[in-house]
């Protein structure tokens, strides 16, 4: 009846007792209902009111779902990168004795208390970008970005110097430190940037030259 009232029913074999006048033959109701159930008029009315007005292509539906998933993945990756950047900036070790007890994972759990999407993301078994390999890769990308900026400063200014020195840490191991010192051409301020920190293995001049040479060559790529 709703299909008739809305003007959507096009069948020419529609039954008035089920569309406009109303059903009254209750003595033979069971037989009439079964006959009407398989009629073209009933099937058309069911299609009109059970199917959406416009069926969307399955490919478009899947594409929309994939797009939404990508947006969530991208936002979670931004949260992870910010957490790694914060830990590195504060000099905090990312991983502890177990994967769940490190500063990095605990920082993410703390943020998840106010971020429902992150709270859903963390229990995932895979593809959540929190493994040790991913952490190291993100740190490497950050390090390369910093070196690229330092290299640009050195190339853009006329006066600079390369400084290197060896120190012994608390575990009695020799560490080789390399810094760039450069003068800003506009403000004439002196800037020092750490660009390399290596453990000395051989402890001779050849070892030191190797570190200096590899560092300068790596900077020349930026």
Buried (B, 14 or more C-beta within 10 A) or exposed (E): EEBBEEEBBEBEEBBEEBBEEEBEEEEEEEEBEEEBEEBEBBEBBEEBEEEEEEEEEEEEEEEEEEEEEEEEBEBBBEBBBEBBEEBBEEEEEBBEEEEEEBBBBEBBEEBBEEBEEBBEBBEEEEEBBBEEEBBEEBBEEBEEEEBEEBBEBBEEBEEEEBEBEEEEEEEEEBBBBBBBBBBEEEEEEEBEBEBBEBEBEEEEEEBBEBBBEEBBEBBEEB
